[in-house]
Every structure is written in C-alpha cells, then in structure tokens.
Amino acid sequence: MKTLIHNATIINEGRIFVGSVIINGDIIEDVVEGETFHFPLSTFHLQEADGLLLLPGVIDTHVHFRDGGLSENPAGTFYSESRAARAGGVTSVVDMPNTQPQTVSLEALEAKEAMAARNSAVNYGFMLGATNDNIDTLLAIEPTRYAAIKLFLGSSTGNMLVNNPEQLDRLFRDARKLIVAHCEEERVVQANLANAKREYQGTPGETAALHPKIRNTEACFLSTYHAIERARRYGTRFHVAHISTATELSLLSNFDLDKKHITAEVTPNHLWFDDRDYAELGNLIKCNPAIKSNDDRLALWAALEDGLIDTIATDHAPHPLEAKQRPYFDAPSGIPSIQHSLQMMLEVAVGSGEWIVDSTRGQMLPTTHYPLPTIVQKMCHNPALLFGIEGRGFIRQGYKADLVLVRPGVEETVTRESLRYRCGWSPLVGQTFHTRIEHVWVNGDDGDASGAEALRFCR
C-alpha cells in the first residue's frame, strides 16, 4: 500500500507550502500542493501531518562513526551511530577514512561498504583518505565509487597528515574528485602546543580554554589560504571542512553553488558554542578545529545566509566519556552530535516562536526565525548537489523517499537516557529544544533501522 503524508508544511527548494506527499515503495511518487486532496484517503497508509514540518532527510557528509572493522572497542559503531543519526532526522551519511584500518585503498573501501551494508540504519557512503604515499592509488580508483577525497592538512584523530608539497601538487592537479580538507597549519599548532605545555601542564591552568589558543585563528587561516591558493592554481574542486573563524570567510565567495569550485562547510557545534562555554563544558566541546569566539560564531551564522558557507555537517566524533574526562592535554578531540544536529539548527529557525534567549550567555542567538529554507538548503539540497549524490536531498517526484517529519512548538529536553550514541554522552544533555523529530523515512521505510542503501555518486 502506498503511504500518504497528508497536509504537511513542506520546506523544499526555497519554498514553504502546505501539501501532501505520496510514497510508493522507496520512491516519492507525487507531491501535491494545497490542502485539497482528490484521492480517497482510505486507499493509503495515512500519516496525518497537519501542523507538522516535512523536510528532505538530512544528508550529513562529515561523520566519524569510528567503525573500520578492526577496532576492538570503538567509541562508536555503524550500528549505534547510524541509529542515532536516524533518530535525529539524518537519512544519509558520508563517513571519514581515519578508522582502523584507514580507508586509503579500494580494498579498504569495499570492506567498509560490506560492513555498513550489514549494520547501517541510514544510507551510507565513504570518503577515501589521502596520505603521503597513496596518491597513485587514489587517482586510479573510479571516481563514482566514493564521495570525495579527504585530506588532513592538520593532524587529527588517526594521524593521516599530508605534508609533502610534491604529493599535494600532484593530488590537486590530477584529482578527478572533490577534495575535502581539514585545514589547520600543523607548524603553528605544534609550536602553540609546546608553549602551552611548558606553561600549563599539570597546573590549574591546564583546561580546555587553551584549545582555541593552541588551534588558533592563525593556524586555520594559513592552512585554508594555502589550500585554496593551490586549488585555484590547478582549478581543483575543493571543500573546506568545518570552517571555524570569521577570518577564513574572506577567502570564500557567495556565487551560486553550481558556479563555485571552492566551497565550505560549518558544523552545528561551531554555530552553537563559543569560547565562553569551555568554563562549563570543558573537554566535552574540545574538537578540531577549536570552537572559537562569539564573534566568530556570529560571523559563521551570517555567512550561512549570505552564501559564503555552502553545507552544514556535524563532524560527529564520539569518544568514551572517561577519555574526555582526562586532563586537557590528554583528552581526545571530538563531539558526538548527529542525533541533535537538525534540532540545533531548527531551534534558531523555529524555537518557541519568540526570541530565543540562551540562558547560559544571557543573550539572544543570532536571529529570530532564521530562514527554514536556508537550513534545508545547507543540510539537504547542497550536500546532494556538491557531492553528486543521485536522487536524494530534495522532495521531488521520482526521488528516493528520504523524509523527516518535525513537530514544532513542543519541548524536548536532551537526557543521557535519550541518547543513542555508543559513548552515552553529549554536551547538550540538559538542553531543551522546541521541536521534536516525529517520523523518519529512509527509502520509504519508516521502521527504526531498515531500508538503508549505499549512496550513488554521479560526479
């Protein structure tokens, strides 16, 4: 029997309108505008949606599910983290290559695909990782087999730092695929880290508040500047991951997405938190690149609406809680966030319908009623377009029925018990949102963990 999502408020392709969506199997068969529906409702499996928001399923193109198949006790697995994603309205993910084993060859990619096919509750794709030694391997693999090439220009979890200029030139010159880069200048970071350890290690000053001073604006700007200069020199399609500073925005343009070959991503965490939050949350918001100042945070919000930033992705990165509770210098970087990324963004767009006051800061968030179509564009449409993901990211006839139904105007508080992450913690515990993820379809299936497929990439 076909499914009818009846009388939803649909946010899609820059518009907000009341309408209904017919799902036939795994496909959107029709999108019917208006409140009048001319077919007998009894012929459908009916999902009444009056007063609810219907969005395309979120496509998160930057996740670390930690599961490469060999880790004995990973902080996350495809089984656990994909179910957390689905609970939050995320229907497709692209996983990063810095796992055990690293995804740096076709054989490793195929093994990871087979693992995800057995375990994932959401659609899945993968990036291949660049190293100083595998550029020949990367260039030989059929580009439609994977989402993008991930390049670490600053060391992060699982050291895959690429710092050989000749290999970088070759990669940027010859890549037939989008390159996605973690941009932090390693020499600046290491110098700052050495100085901070000499002064603060083992003292009361060893706190997470050091993080944005060690991984500072200079480190981000220099790395992003040099990477973009190299991409412009060779005409490379290049995407800056998790941009974190106002200064880097000067390197970007706000052309339409189809006219850009330099693009950028921001995470909900860099939009939500700022350096004042280290006092309360400490290592729980330690991530690379670091969460920085309130001025940076507000500039990132403005850049989203102006078109300088093209996509929103979480960089979801779980770690065991006991590891995050170590002293600052010993604690790993990374934040689990995929279960609430959509709610974080919708809080600024919908909230309680009033000005949204952040009680911990005593100030208003960047804007009231932040445009819902912009959030859908950056979380759904643009990821599909940028990464060439076929048949997803839009509510269109003939597209896959990846959909999320959201109830606005209700209170939902994050608790430890409500988390689906294997690591069992989130810096958002205690946060009250004013939306609830009501219903999620993955390829037309609204079960808790079924219907997932491998993503197909056309570019």
C-alpha positions, -999 to 999 in steps of 0.1 A, spaced: 0 0 0 12 35 -8 19 59 20 3 94 21 19 122 42 -12 144 44 -13 182 47 23 188 59 40 222 58 67 213 32 100 231 32 117 224 -1 137 242 -28 133 277 -12 96 274 -6 73 267 23 38 254 14 11 231 26 9 199 6 9 161 6 35 136 -5 27 101 -19 54 74 -13 53 43 -35 78 18 -23 111 36 -19 102 65 -43 83 98 -40 55 92 -65 39 127 -62 40 160 -44 5 175 -43 2 212 -33 -27 226 -13 -50 213 14 -74 197 -11 -66 161 -19 -87 144 -46 -80 107 -38 -97 86 -12 -76 87 20 -86 51 28 -66 38 -2 -33 49 15 -14 41 46 -21 75 61 3 98 80 -16 129 91 8 158 92 -13 189 98 8 215 116 40 195 111 71 203 90 81 180 63 118 182 52 140 161 29 161 137 51 193 154 62 225 143 44 254 146 68 286 145 46 311 145 75 308 118 102 333 97 121 314 65 130 347 51 142 339 17 127 365 3 102 360 -33 112 392 -39 132 388 -17 163 383 -39 194 363 -14 214 355 16 192 337 47 207 311 42 180 300 17 155 280 19 123 252 0 141 250 25 170 258 58 154 235 53 123 206 47 147 214 79 165 215 97 131 182 83 121 166 93 154 177 129 146 163 130 111 196 122 93 189 97 65 223 96 47 259 99 59 293 101 44 319 85 68 355 96 71 386 75 63 406 78 96 393 45 110 410 12 118 420 2 92 423 36 74 401 38 42 430 46 18 426 19 -8 399 2 -29 401 -29 -8 396 -10 24 366 9 8 350 -24 -3 354 -39 32 338 -8 48 309 -9 23 302 -45 32 303 -37 70 279 -8 65 255 -29 44 252 -53 74 248 -26 101 237 8 89 202 22 96 208 51 72 221 54 37 259 54 36 289 65 15 326 70 22 355 92 16 389 79 6 418 93 26 449 108 11 483 100 26 518 110 16 522 76 0 489 67 -17 482 94 -43 488 69 -72 462 46 -56 436 73 -52 439 86 -87 434 51 -102 401 44 -84 369 51 -104 356 85 -90 319 74 -88 329 47 -63 333 71 -34 321 105 -22 353 126 -21 390 126 -12 396 135 25 428 155 30 442 162 65 463 193 64 463 193 102 467 162 123 435 149 139 421 116 152 441 89 135 471 107 121 468 110 83 486 143 79 497 150 43 526 174 43 546 165 11 543 195 -12 550 174 -44 523 149 -35 499 177 -27 506 194 -60 500 161 -78 468 154 -60 453 189 -66 464 188 -103 452 154 -112 422 146 -89 390 139 -107 371 141 -75 361 168 -49 389 172 -23 376 179 13 403 192 37 408 196 74 428 229 73 450 237 103 487 247 99 505 220 117 536 240 125 516 267 142 496 242 162 527 223 174 545 255 184 515 267 203 510 233 219 547 231 231 545 265 246 512 258 264 525 225 278 556 242 292 535 268 309 503 250 320 507 212 320 499 198 355 488 232 368 452 246 374 456 264 341 455 232 321 419 235 309 401 232 276 401 271 274 436 266 260 422 249 229 413 279 208 446 295 217 466 264 205 445 257 175 440 294 168 428 317 140 463 319 125 466 281 122 432 279 105 437 309 82 472 300 70 462 264 61 430 274 44 447 302 25 474 279 11 450 251 3 426 275 -16 456 291 -34 467 256 -46 431 247 -56 428 279 -76 462 273 -93 450 239 -105 413 245 -109 405 218 -83 371 213 -68 379 220 -31 358 220 0 369 234 33 356 212 62 343 226 95 353 262 90 356 279 124 368 315 120 355 348 107 389 355 91 387 324 68 354 337 53 374 364 34 387 336 13 353 324 1 328 336 -25 290 337 -24 283 327 -60 256 301 -67 268 266 -58 269 255 -94 294 283 -102 318 275 -74 348 253 -73 358 264 -38 332 256 -12 329 254 26 312 235 55 303 245 90 293 223 119 263 230 142 288 229 171 307 259 158 274 277 154 261 268 188 290 270 212 317 296 217 348 300 239 328 311 269 313 275 271 347 259 279 342 271 315 312 248 320 317 221 294 355 218 292 368 189 272 332 179 262 334 206 235 371 200 226 372 195 189 395 202 159 394 229 147 386 245 180 353 263 189 363 299 190 349 333 199 313 346 199 323 370 171 334 340 150 302 322 158 280 351 147 301 356 116 296 319 106 258 323 110 258 354 88 280 335 62 254 307 60 227 331 50 250 351 27 260 320 8 297 321 17 292 287 35 275 260 15 269 230 37 262 221 73 277 188 85 284 176 121 319 161 121 302 137 145 331 122 165 323 101 196 349 92 223 345 73 255 334 97 284 363 86 305 388 97 278 371 131 276 375 134 314 412 132 314 434 164 318 431 187 288 464 177 271 455 140 273 418 143 263 409 135 227 392 159 203 357 153 190 320 158 198 291 134 193 263 155 178 245 138 149 213 129 169 205 166 176 221 185 146 188 192 129 171 203 162 201 226 169 195 243 136 158 244 139 160 259 173 172 291 158 146 289 130 116 278 149 123 278 186 94 286 209 81 312 184 97 340 204 131 355 207 154 326 217 174 335 248 204 315 256 202 313 294 239 304 299 250 335 280 221 358 288 219 369 252 199 363 221 210 338 194 219 354 160 184 359 147 148 350 154 131 329 127 163 321 108 151 310 73 139 274 73 146 271 35 182 281 41 186 253 67 171 228 43 193 240 15 225 237 36 217 203 52 198 186 24 200 202 -11 235 214 -12 252 182 2 234 162 -26 245 187 -53 280 192 -41 288 155 -37 268 144 -67 245 121 -47 219 108 -70 182 110 -64 183 124 -28 183 157 -9 150 170 -24 113 164 -21 108 157 -58 88 132 -79 110 102 -87 135 109 -59 141 85 -30 117 88 -2 141 101 24 120 123 46 117 137 81 86 150 98 91 175 126 67 188 152 74 224 162 62 241 194 69 212 218 96 210 244 121 181 243 150 180 268 181 160 260 189 134 287 216 107 290 188 81 287 176 95 253 210 93 236 215 66 210 253 70 209 275 42 220 296 66 240 265 76 260 272 113 264 266 147 248 275 183 257 238 190 250 225 170 280 200 193 298 193 214 267 156 219 259 147 221 222 113 233 209 110 208 181 106 170 181 116 146 153 83 129 148 88 105 119 116 95 96 115 76 63 147 60 47 139 49 12 102 49 21 107 27 51 97 42 85 110 13 106 136 20 133 165 6 114 157 -7 80 157 3 44 193 17 41 212 17 9 247 26 -4 247 61 -19 254 65 -56 277 93 -67 274 108 -102 305 130 -101 
